[in-house]
Amino acid sequence: MKCAVPLNKSHQQAAFDCGDAALNHYLQTTARQHQDKGISRTYVLVDEAQPERILAYMTLTVCEVLAEQLPPEWVKKYPNRIPAAKLARLAVSKDCQRQGYGAYLLVEAMQKTLDVNEAMGLAGLFVDAKHAAARQYYLQFGFLAAPDQLENLFMPLKAIRVSLGR
């Protein structure tokens, strides 16, 4: 059975390879440091039969965005500065791609966004799509884009609730 758990010392970070050097480097050298400093949280997808092997990972943090970075229909609904959750990184091991693990972690990110919203208040979940394929991936899950913000994608809380059936 697969499950997402917080990154810890028992996980084999050095063995992870998603095919993107920057994402590999972050997991292997920076993720635990950021976690220890309270900057972000990294969750790894593991199989309970091999809990040390990382199948995929995501990093979540909080951010503040300007309303002007939102799609036009949302700009007037919020003050100028908006608190939100941010999916800072999402990567799947090369040998595990196309098996739904990215989607699994994306749903986890949405659930965690709702949980944090209950305690503090957030406008939604943001992600920076680093390339066209990533942008298309997130758009298929209901993320929205402002016309002049090709990388910066947004999923409002209402859409997260609908996606998760809450």
N, C-alpha and C positions, 0 to 999 in steps of 0.2 A: 504494500500500500504506500502511496506517495503522500507526503505532507510537507508543508512549509514551516520551517523552524528558524529561530534567530541564529545567525552565524556565530560559531564558537570555535575554539581551538582544535576540536576534534575533526573538523571538516578539512578535507584535502583541497585547500585553495590552490596550491601550486599545480595540481593536476588538471585544473579546469581550463578548457579551451573552447571558446565559442566562435573562434574565427576572427574576432575583432581584437586587435592588440590592446587598444585603450580599455576596453571592458575587461579583458583578462587582467591587465595590469592593476586596475582599480581593485578588483576582488583579491588579487594575490598580495598587494602591498599596502592598500589604503583603507579598505572597508572596515577592518577591525579597529584600526586607529580612530577612524571617524566615529564608529560606534562607541568606543571607550570614552571619547570626548563629548558624547551626546550630540554630535552634529547630525547624524543620520542613523537609520536602522537598516541593516541588510538581512534579508531573509533568504534562505536557501531551500530549494526543493530537493528532497532526498527520498529515497526508497527505504522503508523501514528495514528491509533485508540487508541493506548496505548504507547505514546512516552517515557514514563518513564521506561518501561520494556525492559531490554536488552535481545535480542534473541541470539546474538552472538557478538563477538568483535575481533578486530585485533589491533596489535600495530606495527607501522612502525618506523624505525629509519634509520640512515645512518651507513655505516661501511666501513672499508678498509680491503681488503683481499689480500693475496699473490697469485700471478699468479699460483704458484705450487699447490694451492688448487682447481684449475679448472680442468675440464675434459681435457685429453691430447691434444685434437684437438684445444683447446682454449688457451693453455699456451703461445704459441709463438705469439699470436695476441695482447698481452697486455704487458705493462711494469710490473715490479716486484710487485708494489703496485697498487691496483685498487680500485677506489671509487665505491660504489654501494649502492643500497637501501637494507634494510633487513626487512623481515617480521619476527619480533621478537616473536610474539605470534598470534595464531589464535585459537579461541575456540567457540563452539556452546553450548548453554544451553541444558541440557539432554533432556528436553521435546521438543526440536526443532531439534534434530539431524536427519539426513537423509532426509532433506527437501530442500537441495541445498543452505543453508545459508552460509556454509563454502566456497563453490564455488563462491557465490555472492561476499563475501568479498575478495576472492583471485583475482577476476577480478578487484575489486576496488583498490587493492594493485598494480596490474599491471598498471592500468590507472594513479595512483598517481606517480608511478615510471617514466612513460613517461613524465608526467607533470614536475616533478623535473628535469629530464634529459634535458628538454628544457631550464631550467634556469641555471643549473650548470654542467651537464655532469655526467653520471653514466654508468657503464658497464652493469648493469642489476639488477636483483632481486635475493637475496640470502635468504635461509631459512635453519634452522637447524632442521632436522627431528628427533624428540626425541625418536622415536621407529619405528619398522618395518612397522606398519600400516600407520603411518604418512608419512614415506618415500614413500610407494606405492601410497598414496593419491596424493602427490606432483608430483611424476613421471608421473602419468596419465594426468597431466595438461601440461606436456612438460618440467618440470625441468630436469636438467642434473646432473649426479653425476660423480665425479672422482673415479677411481677404489679403491683408498685407503682412500677416504673421504666419508664414508657411511652416516654420518649425514648431511654434508654440501652440499646442493643442490643449483644449479644455473640456472637461466633463463636469457639468454642474451637478450639485447634490441630487436634484430631482431626477436627473437621468440615471445616476448611480442607483438610487432607490428603485426606479423602474426596472433597471437591468437585473437587480438582485431580488426583485419581488418583495421589497419591503415597503 
